[in-house]
Amino acid sequence: MAAFRSTLRRFLAFSEQAAANVGLTTQRYQALLVIKTYPGGEHISVGQLAAELMIKEHSAAEMVSRLVQAKLVRRKTDPTDRRRSLVVLTASGERCLSHLASVHLCELRKSESAFLDLFNAAKDEPLTTS
């Protein structure tokens, strides 16, 4: 199990560096992923984003403001509730995510067999409660 965790930590460190290479923090990268993949449409409210990221709504609003400044997302008024704003990716945000997905996929392919070997070994380890 320790080897699996170590491999996972290395991948997460890789992911953090890949995001940093395009000027994103890990949390902002996660926000872009949530915005892109949120079920039910092309947009998400700030409150929904906060819930998905498990952060406070004011923190999500601040993050969205920074992503707007970086031209990776834009806000639009919710047509069904004009008090609420929705967040959508810009073309630049789409390109950024596409690049990061490609980089991550390449890294996953390089370490696929190591992950699978470690996962299969961990499945066979007995669970202990102590």
Backbone atoms as SQL, in Angstrom:
CREATE TABLE atoms (id INTEGER PRIMARY KEY, chain TEXT, resi INTEGER, resn TEXT, atom TEXT, x REAL, y REAL, z REAL);
INSERT INTO atoms VALUES
  (1, 'A', 1, 'MET', 'N', 0.828, -1.192, 0.000),
  (2, 'A', 1, 'MET', 'CA', 0.000, 0.000, 0.000),
  (3, 'A', 1, 'MET', 'C', 0.877, 1.262, 0.000),
  (4, 'A', 2, 'ALA', 'N', 1.997, 1.206, 0.699),
  (5, 'A', 2, 'ALA', 'CA', 2.898, 2.358, 0.755),
  (6, 'A', 2, 'ALA', 'C', 3.436, 2.691, -0.634),
  (7, 'A', 3, 'ALA', 'N', 3.750, 1.667, -1.426),
  (8, 'A', 3, 'ALA', 'CA', 4.263, 1.901, -2.779),
  (9, 'A', 3, 'ALA', 'C', 3.193, 2.547, -3.656),
  (10, 'A', 4, 'PHE', 'N', 1.940, 2.110, -3.496),
  (11, 'A', 4, 'PHE', 'CA', 0.839, 2.705, -4.263),
  (12, 'A', 4, 'PHE', 'C', 0.683, 4.181, -3.904),
  (13, 'A', 5, 'ARG', 'N', 0.709, 4.474, -2.605),
  (14, 'A', 5, 'ARG', 'CA', 0.581, 5.867, -2.162),
  (15, 'A', 5, 'ARG', 'C', 1.738, 6.713, -2.670),
  (16, 'A', 6, 'SER', 'N', 2.928, 6.153, -2.663),
  (17, 'A', 6, 'SER', 'CA', 4.100, 6.880, -3.147),
  (18, 'A', 6, 'SER', 'C', 3.964, 7.194, -4.638),
  (19, 'A', 7, 'THR', 'N', 3.514, 6.218, -5.417),
  (20, 'A', 7, 'THR', 'CA', 3.309, 6.429, -6.850),
  (21, 'A', 7, 'THR', 'C', 2.227, 7.474, -7.088),
  (22, 'A', 8, 'LEU', 'N', 1.178, 7.413, -6.311),
  (23, 'A', 8, 'LEU', 'CA', 0.100, 8.393, -6.426),
  (24, 'A', 8, 'LEU', 'C', 0.595, 9.794, -6.072),
  (25, 'A', 9, 'ARG', 'N', 1.396, 9.904, -5.009),
  (26, 'A', 9, 'ARG', 'CA', 1.951, 11.213, -4.629),
  (27, 'A', 9, 'ARG', 'C', 2.845, 11.773, -5.737),
  (28, 'A', 10, 'ARG', 'N', 3.625, 10.895, -6.368),
  (29, 'A', 10, 'ARG', 'CA', 4.479, 11.354, -7.474),
  (30, 'A', 10, 'ARG', 'C', 3.625, 11.885, -8.624),
  (31, 'A', 11, 'PHE', 'N', 2.516, 11.190, -8.920),
  (32, 'A', 11, 'PHE', 'CA', 1.646, 11.670, -9.991),
  (33, 'A', 11, 'PHE', 'C', 1.007, 13.005, -9.611),
  (34, 'A', 12, 'LEU', 'N', 0.580, 13.143, -8.367),
  (35, 'A', 12, 'LEU', 'CA', -0.018, 14.411, -7.922),
  (36, 'A', 12, 'LEU', 'C', 0.995, 15.543, -7.977),
  (37, 'A', 13, 'ALA', 'N', 2.254, 15.253, -7.635),
  (38, 'A', 13, 'ALA', 'CA', 3.312, 16.268, -7.735),
  (39, 'A', 13, 'ALA', 'C', 3.520, 16.647, -9.200),
  (40, 'A', 14, 'PHE', 'N', 3.492, 15.655, -10.084),
  (41, 'A', 14, 'PHE', 'CA', 3.584, 15.925, -11.516),
  (42, 'A', 14, 'PHE', 'C', 2.439, 16.837, -11.955),
  (43, 'A', 15, 'SER', 'N', 1.226, 16.513, -11.515),
  (44, 'A', 15, 'SER', 'CA', 0.043, 17.283, -11.884),
  (45, 'A', 15, 'SER', 'C', 0.151, 18.730, -11.405),
  (46, 'A', 16, 'GLU', 'N', 0.622, 18.895, -10.181),
  (47, 'A', 16, 'GLU', 'CA', 0.795, 20.242, -9.630),
  (48, 'A', 16, 'GLU', 'C', 1.794, 21.039, -10.467),
  (49, 'A', 17, 'GLN', 'N', 2.891, 20.396, -10.862),
  (50, 'A', 17, 'GLN', 'CA', 3.901, 21.080, -11.671),
  (51, 'A', 17, 'GLN', 'C', 3.371, 21.387, -13.070),
  (52, 'A', 18, 'ALA', 'N', 2.618, 20.462, -13.649),
  (53, 'A', 18, 'ALA', 'CA', 2.039, 20.692, -14.978),
  (54, 'A', 18, 'ALA', 'C', 1.109, 21.904, -14.952),
  (55, 'A', 19, 'ALA', 'N', 0.300, 22.010, -13.907),
  (56, 'A', 19, 'ALA', 'CA', -0.591, 23.170, -13.765),
  (57, 'A', 19, 'ALA', 'C', 0.230, 24.442, -13.580),
  (58, 'A', 20, 'ALA', 'N', 1.259, 24.372, -12.748),
  (59, 'A', 20, 'ALA', 'CA', 2.112, 25.546, -12.505),
  (60, 'A', 20, 'ALA', 'C', 2.793, 25.998, -13.799),
  (61, 'A', 21, 'ASN', 'N', 3.136, 25.048, -14.658),
  (62, 'A', 21, 'ASN', 'CA', 3.796, 25.392, -15.921),
  (63, 'A', 21, 'ASN', 'C', 2.925, 26.245, -16.834),
  (64, 'A', 22, 'VAL', 'N', 1.611, 26.190, -16.646),
  (65, 'A', 22, 'VAL', 'CA', 0.710, 27.037, -17.439),
  (66, 'A', 22, 'VAL', 'C', 0.121, 28.165, -16.590),
  (67, 'A', 23, 'GLY', 'N', 0.716, 28.382, -15.411),
  (68, 'A', 23, 'GLY', 'CA', 0.316, 29.507, -14.574),
  (69, 'A', 23, 'GLY', 'C', -0.883, 29.264, -13.678),
  (70, 'A', 24, 'LEU', 'N', -1.196, 28.007, -13.405),
  (71, 'A', 24, 'LEU', 'CA', -2.349, 27.687, -12.561),
  (72, 'A', 24, 'LEU', 'C', -1.917, 27.037, -11.256),
  (73, 'A', 25, 'THR', 'N', -2.655, 27.339, -10.208),
  (74, 'A', 25, 'THR', 'CA', -2.507, 26.565, -8.981),
  (75, 'A', 25, 'THR', 'C', -3.293, 25.271, -9.178),
  (76, 'A', 26, 'THR', 'N', -3.020, 24.300, -8.340),
  (77, 'A', 26, 'THR', 'CA', -3.756, 23.038, -8.413),
  (78, 'A', 26, 'THR', 'C', -5.249, 23.275, -8.236),
  (79, 'A', 27, 'GLN', 'N', -5.606, 24.151, -7.302),
  (80, 'A', 27, 'GLN', 'CA', -7.024, 24.394, -7.033),
  (81, 'A', 27, 'GLN', 'C', -7.712, 25.058, -8.229),
  (82, 'A', 28, 'ARG', 'N', -7.028, 25.964, -8.902),
  (83, 'A', 28, 'ARG', 'CA', -7.635, 26.598, -10.086),
  (84, 'A', 28, 'ARG', 'C', -7.773, 25.593, -11.227),
  (85, 'A', 29, 'TYR', 'N', -6.791, 24.714, -11.345),
  (86, 'A', 29, 'TYR', 'CA', -6.891, 23.648, -12.344),
  (87, 'A', 29, 'TYR', 'C', -8.098, 22.761, -12.035),
  (88, 'A', 30, 'GLN', 'N', -8.269, 22.400, -10.770),
  (89, 'A', 30, 'GLN', 'CA', -9.422, 21.591, -10.370),
  (90, 'A', 30, 'GLN', 'C', -10.728, 22.327, -10.679),
  (91, 'A', 31, 'ALA', 'N', -10.742, 23.631, -10.455),
  (92, 'A', 31, 'ALA', 'CA', -11.943, 24.422, -10.751),
  (93, 'A', 31, 'ALA', 'C', -12.274, 24.359, -12.241),
  (94, 'A', 32, 'LEU', 'N', -11.261, 24.500, -13.091),
  (95, 'A', 32, 'LEU', 'CA', -11.501, 24.411, -14.531),
  (96, 'A', 32, 'LEU', 'C', -12.051, 23.036, -14.911),
  (97, 'A', 33, 'LEU', 'N', -11.507, 21.995, -14.299),
  (98, 'A', 33, 'LEU', 'CA', -12.010, 20.641, -14.568),
  (99, 'A', 33, 'LEU', 'C', -13.473, 20.500, -14.160),
  (100, 'A', 34, 'VAL', 'N', -13.823, 21.032, -13.001),
  (101, 'A', 34, 'VAL', 'CA', -15.215, 20.955, -12.531),
  (102, 'A', 34, 'VAL', 'C', -16.128, 21.728, -13.473),
  (103, 'A', 35, 'ILE', 'N', -15.710, 22.920, -13.873),
  (104, 'A', 35, 'ILE', 'CA', -16.524, 23.735, -14.782),
  (105, 'A', 35, 'ILE', 'C', -16.739, 22.983, -16.098),
  (106, 'A', 36, 'LYS', 'N', -15.689, 22.368, -16.608),
  (107, 'A', 36, 'LYS', 'CA', -15.764, 21.645, -17.889),
  (108, 'A', 36, 'LYS', 'C', -16.674, 20.424, -17.802),
  (109, 'A', 37, 'THR', 'N', -16.625, 19.713, -16.690),
  (110, 'A', 37, 'THR', 'CA', -17.302, 18.415, -16.614),
  (111, 'A', 37, 'THR', 'C', -18.576, 18.423, -15.778),
  (112, 'A', 38, 'TYR', 'N', -19.016, 19.592, -15.330),
  (113, 'A', 38, 'TYR', 'CA', -20.197, 19.643, -14.474),
  (114, 'A', 38, 'TYR', 'C', -21.406, 19.086, -15.216),
  (115, 'A', 39, 'PRO', 'N', -22.120, 18.151, -14.593),
  (116, 'A', 39, 'PRO', 'CA', -23.267, 17.534, -15.266),
  (117, 'A', 39, 'PRO', 'C', -24.386, 18.538, -15.554),
  (118, 'A', 40, 'GLY', 'N', -25.023, 18.337, -16.663),
  (119, 'A', 40, 'GLY', 'CA', -26.223, 19.101, -16.948),
  (120, 'A', 40, 'GLY', 'C', -26.021, 20.358, -17.756),
  (121, 'A', 41, 'GLY', 'N', -24.883, 20.551, -18.338),
  (122, 'A', 41, 'GLY', 'CA', -24.784, 21.718, -19.188),
  (123, 'A', 41, 'GLY', 'C', -23.408, 22.307, -19.305),
  (124, 'A', 42, 'GLU', 'N', -23.400, 23.483, -19.891),
  (125, 'A', 42, 'GLU', 'CA', -22.152, 24.164, -20.196),
  (126, 'A', 42, 'GLU', 'C', -21.791, 25.197, -19.140),
  (127, 'A', 43, 'HIS', 'N', -22.498, 25.250, -18.049),
  (128, 'A', 43, 'HIS', 'CA', -22.251, 26.289, -17.054),
  (129, 'A', 43, 'HIS', 'C', -22.490, 25.744, -15.651),
  (130, 'A', 44, 'ILE', 'N', -21.965, 26.474, -14.702),
  (131, 'A', 44, 'ILE', 'CA', -22.092, 26.104, -13.295),
  (132, 'A', 44, 'ILE', 'C', -22.174, 27.401, -12.496),
  (133, 'A', 45, 'SER', 'N', -22.929, 27.406, -11.432),
  (134, 'A', 45, 'SER', 'CA', -22.980, 28.602, -10.584),
  (135, 'A', 45, 'SER', 'C', -21.774, 28.591, -9.650),
  (136, 'A', 46, 'VAL', 'N', -21.470, 29.742, -9.092),
  (137, 'A', 46, 'VAL', 'CA', -20.360, 29.840, -8.140),
  (138, 'A', 46, 'VAL', 'C', -20.641, 28.954, -6.928),
  (139, 'A', 47, 'GLY', 'N', -21.886, 28.926, -6.477),
  (140, 'A', 47, 'GLY', 'CA', -22.256, 28.080, -5.341),
  (141, 'A', 47, 'GLY', 'C', -22.058, 26.601, -5.635),
  (142, 'A', 48, 'GLN', 'N', -22.434, 26.187, -6.842),
  (143, 'A', 48, 'GLN', 'CA', -22.234, 24.789, -7.231),
  (144, 'A', 48, 'GLN', 'C', -20.748, 24.460, -7.328),
  (145, 'A', 49, 'LEU', 'N', -19.973, 25.398, -7.856),
  (146, 'A', 49, 'LEU', 'CA', -18.525, 25.211, -7.943),
  (147, 'A', 49, 'LEU', 'C', -17.927, 25.053, -6.550),
  (148, 'A', 50, 'ALA', 'N', -18.351, 25.900, -5.628),
  (149, 'A', 50, 'ALA', 'CA', -17.866, 25.816, -4.244),
  (150, 'A', 50, 'ALA', 'C', -18.185, 24.449, -3.649),
  (151, 'A', 51, 'ALA', 'N', -19.401, 23.977, -3.871),
  (152, 'A', 51, 'ALA', 'CA', -19.798, 22.673, -3.329),
  (153, 'A', 51, 'ALA', 'C', -18.956, 21.553, -3.932),
  (154, 'A', 52, 'GLU', 'N', -18.730, 21.606, -5.228),
  (155, 'A', 52, 'GLU', 'CA', -17.938, 20.565, -5.894),
  (156, 'A', 52, 'GLU', 'C', -16.486, 20.559, -5.414),
  (157, 'A', 53, 'LEU', 'N', -15.938, 21.744, -5.158),
  (158, 'A', 53, 'LEU', 'CA', -14.543, 21.844, -4.703),
  (159, 'A', 53, 'LEU', 'C', -14.416, 21.724, -3.191),
  (160, 'A', 54, 'MET', 'N', -15.573, 21.688, -2.507),
  (161, 'A', 54, 'MET', 'CA', -15.619, 21.617, -1.047),
  (162, 'A', 54, 'MET', 'C', -14.881, 22.798, -0.406),
  (163, 'A', 55, 'ILE', 'N', -15.220, 23.995, -0.907),
  (164, 'A', 55, 'ILE', 'CA', -14.675, 25.231, -0.346),
  (165, 'A', 55, 'ILE', 'C', -15.831, 26.186, -0.073),
  (166, 'A', 56, 'LYS', 'N', -15.553, 27.252, 0.646),
  (167, 'A', 56, 'LYS', 'CA', -16.578, 28.254, 0.947),
  (168, 'A', 56, 'LYS', 'C', -16.934, 29.015, -0.332),
  (169, 'A', 57, 'GLU', 'N', -18.179, 29.484, -0.382),
  (170, 'A', 57, 'GLU', 'CA', -18.647, 30.175, -1.583),
  (171, 'A', 57, 'GLU', 'C', -17.838, 31.439, -1.870),
  (172, 'A', 58, 'HIS', 'N', -17.456, 32.182, -0.829),
  (173, 'A', 58, 'HIS', 'CA', -16.674, 33.400, -1.084),
  (174, 'A', 58, 'HIS', 'C', -15.291, 33.058, -1.639),
  (175, 'A', 59, 'SER', 'N', -14.736, 31.912, -1.246),
  (176, 'A', 59, 'SER', 'CA', -13.447, 31.478, -1.803),
  (177, 'A', 59, 'SER', 'C', -13.602, 31.115, -3.277),
  (178, 'A', 60, 'ALA', 'N', -14.710, 30.458, -3.607),
  (179, 'A', 60, 'ALA', 'CA', -14.973, 30.111, -5.004),
  (180, 'A', 60, 'ALA', 'C', -15.179, 31.375, -5.835),
  (181, 'A', 61, 'ALA', 'N', -15.876, 32.362, -5.279),
  (182, 'A', 61, 'ALA', 'CA', -16.107, 33.622, -5.998),
  (183, 'A', 61, 'ALA', 'C', -14.780, 34.326, -6.279),
  (184, 'A', 62, 'GLU', 'N', -13.886, 34.320, -5.303),
  (185, 'A', 62, 'GLU', 'CA', -12.566, 34.936, -5.494),
  (186, 'A', 62, 'GLU', 'C', -11.768, 34.174, -6.557),
  (187, 'A', 63, 'MET', 'N', -11.844, 32.852, -6.512),
  (188, 'A', 63, 'MET', 'CA', -11.136, 32.045, -7.504),
  (189, 'A', 63, 'MET', 'C', -11.676, 32.319, -8.905),
  (190, 'A', 64, 'VAL', 'N', -12.990, 32.404, -9.029),
  (191, 'A', 64, 'VAL', 'CA', -13.595, 32.702, -10.325),
  (192, 'A', 64, 'VAL', 'C', -13.124, 34.069, -10.818),
  (193, 'A', 65, 'SER', 'N', -13.042, 35.048, -9.928),
  (194, 'A', 65, 'SER', 'CA', -12.555, 36.375, -10.326),
  (195, 'A', 65, 'SER', 'C', -11.144, 36.291, -10.897),
  (196, 'A', 66, 'ARG', 'N', -10.297, 35.491, -10.272),
  (197, 'A', 66, 'ARG', 'CA', -8.923, 35.329, -10.770),
  (198, 'A', 66, 'ARG', 'C', -8.903, 34.595, -12.117),
  (199, 'A', 67, 'LEU', 'N', -9.780, 33.622, -12.271),
  (200, 'A', 67, 'LEU', 'CA', -9.860, 32.912, -13.549),
  (201, 'A', 67, 'LEU', 'C', -10.417, 33.815, -14.647),
  (202, 'A', 68, 'VAL', 'N', -11.329, 34.723, -14.280),
  (203, 'A', 68, 'VAL', 'CA', -11.841, 35.712, -15.236),
  (204, 'A', 68, 'VAL', 'C', -10.705, 36.643, -15.653),
  (205, 'A', 69, 'GLN', 'N', -9.912, 37.118, -14.677),
  (206, 'A', 69, 'GLN', 'CA', -8.765, 37.985, -14.989),
  (207, 'A', 69, 'GLN', 'C', -7.785, 37.292, -15.930),
  (208, 'A', 70, 'ALA', 'N', -7.624, 35.989, -15.757),
  (209, 'A', 70, 'ALA', 'CA', -6.716, 35.213, -16.605),
  (210, 'A', 70, 'ALA', 'C', -7.355, 34.854, -17.949),
  (211, 'A', 71, 'LYS', 'N', -8.611, 35.265, -18.130),
  (212, 'A', 71, 'LYS', 'CA', -9.366, 35.017, -19.361),
  (213, 'A', 71, 'LYS', 'C', -9.591, 33.523, -19.644),
  (214, 'A', 72, 'LEU', 'N', -9.657, 32.730, -18.569),
  (215, 'A', 72, 'LEU', 'CA', -9.909, 31.295, -18.707),
  (216, 'A', 72, 'LEU', 'C', -11.388, 30.956, -18.558),
  (217, 'A', 73, 'VAL', 'N', -12.133, 31.825, -17.863),
  (218, 'A', 73, 'VAL', 'CA', -13.580, 31.666, -17.717),
  (219, 'A', 73, 'VAL', 'C', -14.229, 33.034, -17.866),
  (220, 'A', 74, 'ARG', 'N', -15.534, 33.015, -18.041),
  (221, 'A', 74, 'ARG', 'CA', -16.298, 34.262, -18.014),
  (222, 'A', 74, 'ARG', 'C', -17.562, 34.011, -17.214),
  (223, 'A', 75, 'ARG', 'N', -18.077, 35.091, -16.676),
  (224, 'A', 75, 'ARG', 'CA', -19.351, 35.021, -15.955),
  (225, 'A', 75, 'ARG', 'C', -20.463, 35.420, -16.913),
  (226, 'A', 76, 'LYS', 'N', -21.622, 34.806, -16.717),
  (227, 'A', 76, 'LYS', 'CA', -22.805, 35.250, -17.452),
  (228, 'A', 76, 'LYS', 'C', -23.987, 35.177, -16.505),
  (229, 'A', 77, 'THR', 'N', -24.952, 36.025, -16.726),
  (230, 'A', 77, 'THR', 'CA', -26.140, 36.060, -15.878),
  (231, 'A', 77, 'THR', 'C', -26.998, 34.838, -16.160),
  (232, 'A', 78, 'ASP', 'N', -27.466, 34.220, -15.095),
  (233, 'A', 78, 'ASP', 'CA', -28.363, 33.069, -15.213),
  (234, 'A', 78, 'ASP', 'C', -29.675, 33.563, -15.816),
  (235, 'A', 79, 'PRO', 'N', -30.091, 33.026, -16.960),
  (236, 'A', 79, 'PRO', 'CA', -31.324, 33.503, -17.593),
  (237, 'A', 79, 'PRO', 'C', -32.582, 33.199, -16.782),
  (238, 'A', 80, 'THR', 'N', -32.511, 32.229, -15.867),
  (239, 'A', 80, 'THR', 'CA', -33.688, 31.891, -15.067),
  (240, 'A', 80, 'THR', 'C', -33.699, 32.595, -13.717),
  (241, 'A', 81, 'ASP', 'N', -32.556, 33.134, -13.300),
  (242, 'A', 81, 'ASP', 'CA', -32.461, 33.854, -12.024),
  (243, 'A', 81, 'ASP', 'C', -31.381, 34.916, -12.172),
  (244, 'A', 82, 'ARG', 'N', -31.796, 36.119, -12.488),
  (245, 'A', 82, 'ARG', 'CA', -30.857, 37.188, -12.823),
  (246, 'A', 82, 'ARG', 'C', -29.965, 37.603, -11.653),
  (247, 'A', 83, 'ARG', 'N', -30.267, 37.134, -10.450),
  (248, 'A', 83, 'ARG', 'CA', -29.416, 37.448, -9.289),
  (249, 'A', 83, 'ARG', 'C', -28.179, 36.563, -9.257),
  (250, 'A', 84, 'ARG', 'N', -28.217, 35.501, -9.998),
  (251, 'A', 84, 'ARG', 'CA', -27.165, 34.487, -9.953),
  (252, 'A', 84, 'ARG', 'C', -26.294, 34.575, -11.202),
  (253, 'A', 85, 'SER', 'N', -24.983, 34.401, -11.011),
  (254, 'A', 85, 'SER', 'CA', -24.128, 34.355, -12.194),
  (255, 'A', 85, 'SER', 'C', -23.622, 32.938, -12.409),
  (256, 'A', 86, 'LEU', 'N', -23.450, 32.621, -13.663),
  (257, 'A', 86, 'LEU', 'CA', -22.955, 31.310, -14.066),
  (258, 'A', 86, 'LEU', 'C', -21.539, 31.470, -14.595),
  (259, 'A', 87, 'VAL', 'N', -20.769, 30.406, -14.515),
  (260, 'A', 87, 'VAL', 'CA', -19.377, 30.432, -14.950),
  (261, 'A', 87, 'VAL', 'C', -19.229, 29.478, -16.127),
  (262, 'A', 88, 'VAL', 'N', -18.603, 29.957, -17.190),
  (263, 'A', 88, 'VAL', 'CA', -18.356, 29.132, -18.376),
  (264, 'A', 88, 'VAL', 'C', -16.899, 29.289, -18.799),
  (265, 'A', 89, 'LEU', 'N', -16.363, 28.249, -19.394),
  (266, 'A', 89, 'LEU', 'CA', -14.999, 28.316, -19.908),
  (267, 'A', 89, 'LEU', 'C', -14.950, 29.197, -21.148),
  (268, 'A', 90, 'THR', 'N', -13.860, 29.906, -21.304),
  (269, 'A', 90, 'THR', 'CA', -13.603, 30.638, -22.543),
  (270, 'A', 90, 'THR', 'C', -12.858, 29.702, -23.493),
  (271, 'A', 91, 'ALA', 'N', -12.645, 30.148, -24.719),
  (272, 'A', 91, 'ALA', 'CA', -11.859, 29.352, -25.665),
  (273, 'A', 91, 'ALA', 'C', -10.450, 29.135, -25.118),
  (274, 'A', 92, 'SER', 'N', -9.916, 30.149, -24.465),
  (275, 'A', 92, 'SER', 'CA', -8.589, 30.030, -23.859),
  (276, 'A', 92, 'SER', 'C', -8.586, 28.992, -22.737),
  (277, 'A', 93, 'GLY', 'N', -9.630, 28.975, -21.938),
  (278, 'A', 93, 'GLY', 'CA', -9.766, 27.979, -20.878),
  (279, 'A', 93, 'GLY', 'C', -9.880, 26.576, -21.445),
  (280, 'A', 94, 'GLU', 'N', -10.625, 26.437, -22.527),
  (281, 'A', 94, 'GLU', 'CA', -10.754, 25.135, -23.201),
  (282, 'A', 94, 'GLU', 'C', -9.395, 24.660, -23.709),
  (283, 'A', 95, 'ARG', 'N', -8.629, 25.575, -24.327),
  (284, 'A', 95, 'ARG', 'CA', -7.301, 25.206, -24.838),
  (285, 'A', 95, 'ARG', 'C', -6.365, 24.809, -23.706),
  (286, 'A', 96, 'CYS', 'N', -6.412, 25.553, -22.613),
  (287, 'A', 96, 'CYS', 'CA', -5.576, 25.261, -21.449),
  (288, 'A', 96, 'CYS', 'C', -5.890, 23.864, -20.913),
  (289, 'A', 97, 'LEU', 'N', -7.171, 23.565, -20.743),
  (290, 'A', 97, 'LEU', 'CA', -7.574, 22.246, -20.243),
  (291, 'A', 97, 'LEU', 'C', -7.196, 21.139, -21.219),
  (292, 'A', 98, 'SER', 'N', -7.344, 21.387, -22.495),
  (293, 'A', 98, 'SER', 'CA', -6.989, 20.389, -23.497),
  (294, 'A', 98, 'SER', 'C', -5.499, 20.071, -23.425),
  (295, 'A', 99, 'HIS', 'N', -4.685, 21.107, -23.288),
  (296, 'A', 99, 'HIS', 'CA', -3.233, 20.914, -23.156),
  (297, 'A', 99, 'HIS', 'C', -2.914, 20.104, -21.906),
  (298, 'A', 100, 'LEU', 'N', -3.502, 20.490, -20.777),
  (299, 'A', 100, 'LEU', 'CA', -3.225, 19.784, -19.521),
  (300, 'A', 100, 'LEU', 'C', -3.721, 18.338, -19.572),
  (301, 'A', 101, 'ALA', 'N', -4.849, 18.105, -20.208),
  (302, 'A', 101, 'ALA', 'CA', -5.354, 16.732, -20.339),
  (303, 'A', 101, 'ALA', 'C', -4.370, 15.886, -21.137),
  (304, 'A', 102, 'SER', 'N', -3.837, 16.457, -22.201),
  (305, 'A', 102, 'SER', 'CA', -2.873, 15.744, -23.033),
  (306, 'A', 102, 'SER', 'C', -1.605, 15.409, -22.251),
  (307, 'A', 103, 'VAL', 'N', -1.104, 16.374, -21.500),
  (308, 'A', 103, 'VAL', 'CA', 0.103, 16.176, -20.693),
  (309, 'A', 103, 'VAL', 'C', -0.143, 15.109, -19.624),
  (310, 'A', 104, 'HIS', 'N', -1.294, 15.183, -18.965),
  (311, 'A', 104, 'HIS', 'CA', -1.620, 14.203, -17.925),
  (312, 'A', 104, 'HIS', 'C', -1.802, 12.798, -18.514),
  (313, 'A', 105, 'LEU', 'N', -2.456, 12.718, -19.649),
  (314, 'A', 105, 'LEU', 'CA', -2.665, 11.419, -20.285),
  (315, 'A', 105, 'LEU', 'C', -1.335, 10.778, -20.666),
  (316, 'A', 106, 'CYS', 'N', -0.427, 11.572, -21.179),
  (317, 'A', 106, 'CYS', 'CA', 0.904, 11.073, -21.529),
  (318, 'A', 106, 'CYS', 'C', 1.605, 10.521, -20.284),
  (319, 'A', 107, 'GLU', 'N', 1.543, 11.253, -19.186),
  (320, 'A', 107, 'GLU', 'CA', 2.174, 10.805, -17.937),
  (321, 'A', 107, 'GLU', 'C', 1.499, 9.544, -17.404),
  (322, 'A', 108, 'LEU', 'N', 0.178, 9.479, -17.491),
  (323, 'A', 108, 'LEU', 'CA', -0.531, 8.278, -17.042),
  (324, 'A', 108, 'LEU', 'C', -0.157, 7.059, -17.877),
  (325, 'A', 109, 'ARG', 'N', -0.015, 7.271, -19.170),
  (326, 'A', 109, 'ARG', 'CA', 0.375, 6.149, -20.033),
  (327, 'A', 109, 'ARG', 'C', 1.764, 5.640, -19.658),
  (328, 'A', 110, 'LYS', 'N', 2.659, 6.569, -19.305),
  (329, 'A', 110, 'LYS', 'CA', 4.016, 6.167, -18.910),
  (330, 'A', 110, 'LYS', 'C', 4.007, 5.340, -17.633),
  (331, 'A', 111, 'SER', 'N', 3.094, 5.642, -16.734),
  (332, 'A', 111, 'SER', 'CA', 3.093, 4.951, -15.442),
  (333, 'A', 111, 'SER', 'C', 1.914, 3.985, -15.275),
  (334, 'A', 112, 'GLU', 'N', 1.219, 3.707, -16.372),
  (335, 'A', 112, 'GLU', 'CA', 0.033, 2.844, -16.295),
  (336, 'A', 112, 'GLU', 'C', 0.345, 1.480, -15.693),
  (337, 'A', 113, 'SER', 'N', 1.378, 0.824, -16.180),
  (338, 'A', 113, 'SER', 'CA', 1.659, -0.525, -15.681),
  (339, 'A', 113, 'SER', 'C', 2.059, -0.498, -14.213),
  (340, 'A', 114, 'ALA', 'N', 2.796, 0.528, -13.802),
  (341, 'A', 114, 'ALA', 'CA', 3.176, 0.634, -12.385),
  (342, 'A', 114, 'ALA', 'C', 1.934, 0.800, -11.516),
  (343, 'A', 115, 'PHE', 'N', 1.004, 1.663, -11.942),
  (344, 'A', 115, 'PHE', 'CA', -0.233, 1.853, -11.180),
  (345, 'A', 115, 'PHE', 'C', -1.032, 0.553, -11.105),
  (346, 'A', 116, 'LEU', 'N', -1.170, -0.119, -12.234),
  (347, 'A', 116, 'LEU', 'CA', -1.960, -1.353, -12.251),
  (348, 'A', 116, 'LEU', 'C', -1.322, -2.436, -11.389),
  (349, 'A', 117, 'ASP', 'N', -0.004, -2.580, -11.482),
  (350, 'A', 117, 'ASP', 'CA', 0.688, -3.570, -10.649),
  (351, 'A', 117, 'ASP', 'C', 0.488, -3.264, -9.174),
  (352, 'A', 118, 'LEU', 'N', 0.657, -1.994, -8.817),
  (353, 'A', 118, 'LEU', 'CA', 0.511, -1.611, -7.413),
  (354, 'A', 118, 'LEU', 'C', -0.930, -1.758, -6.940),
  (355, 'A', 119, 'PHE', 'N', -1.875, -1.397, -7.794),
  (356, 'A', 119, 'PHE', 'CA', -3.282, -1.526, -7.429),
  (357, 'A', 119, 'PHE', 'C', -3.640, -2.994, -7.210),
  (358, 'A', 120, 'ASN', 'N', -3.210, -3.842, -8.121),
  (359, 'A', 120, 'ASN', 'CA', -3.509, -5.271, -7.992),
  (360, 'A', 120, 'ASN', 'C', -2.853, -5.868, -6.755),
  (361, 'A', 121, 'ALA', 'N', -1.645, -5.445, -6.444),
  (362, 'A', 121, 'ALA', 'CA', -0.973, -5.927, -5.237),
  (363, 'A', 121, 'ALA', 'C', -1.717, -5.447, -3.990),
  (364, 'A', 122, 'ALA', 'N', -2.183, -4.202, -4.013),
  (365, 'A', 122, 'ALA', 'CA', -2.904, -3.647, -2.859),
  (366, 'A', 122, 'ALA', 'C', -4.241, -4.356, -2.657),
  (367, 'A', 123, 'LYS', 'N', -4.888, -4.770, -3.740),
  (368, 'A', 123, 'LYS', 'CA', -6.164, -5.486, -3.632),
  (369, 'A', 123, 'LYS', 'C', -6.004, -6.782, -2.852),
  (370, 'A', 124, 'ASP', 'N', -4.860, -7.402, -3.012),
  (371, 'A', 124, 'ASP', 'CA', -4.628, -8.701, -2.380),
  (372, 'A', 124, 'ASP', 'C', -4.116, -8.599, -0.950),
  (373, 'A', 125, 'GLU', 'N', -3.753, -7.379, -0.513),
  (374, 'A', 125, 'GLU', 'CA', -3.271, -7.211, 0.861),
  (375, 'A', 125, 'GLU', 'C', -4.437, -7.309, 1.832),
  (376, 'A', 126, 'PRO', 'N', -4.236, -8.004, 2.944),
  (377, 'A', 126, 'PRO', 'CA', -5.316, -8.064, 3.941),
  (378, 'A', 126, 'PRO', 'C', -5.495, -6.709, 4.622),
  (379, 'A', 127, 'LEU', 'N', -6.727, -6.381, 4.919),
  (380, 'A', 127, 'LEU', 'CA', -7.017, -5.145, 5.643),
  (381, 'A', 127, 'LEU', 'C', -6.776, -5.375, 7.126),
  (382, 'A', 128, 'THR', 'N', -6.131, -4.408, 7.757),
  (383, 'A', 128, 'THR', 'CA', -5.909, -4.503, 9.203),
  (384, 'A', 128, 'THR', 'C', -6.571, -3.324, 9.870),
  (385, 'A', 129, 'THR', 'N', -6.970, -3.518, 11.096),
  (386, 'A', 129, 'THR', 'CA', -7.642, -2.445, 11.828),
  (387, 'A', 129, 'THR', 'C', -6.745, -1.823, 12.876),
  (388, 'A', 130, 'SER', 'N', -5.528, -2.300, 12.999),
  (389, 'A', 130, 'SER', 'CA', -4.650, -1.731, 14.024),
  (390, 'A', 130, 'SER', 'C', -3.710, -0.723, 13.452);
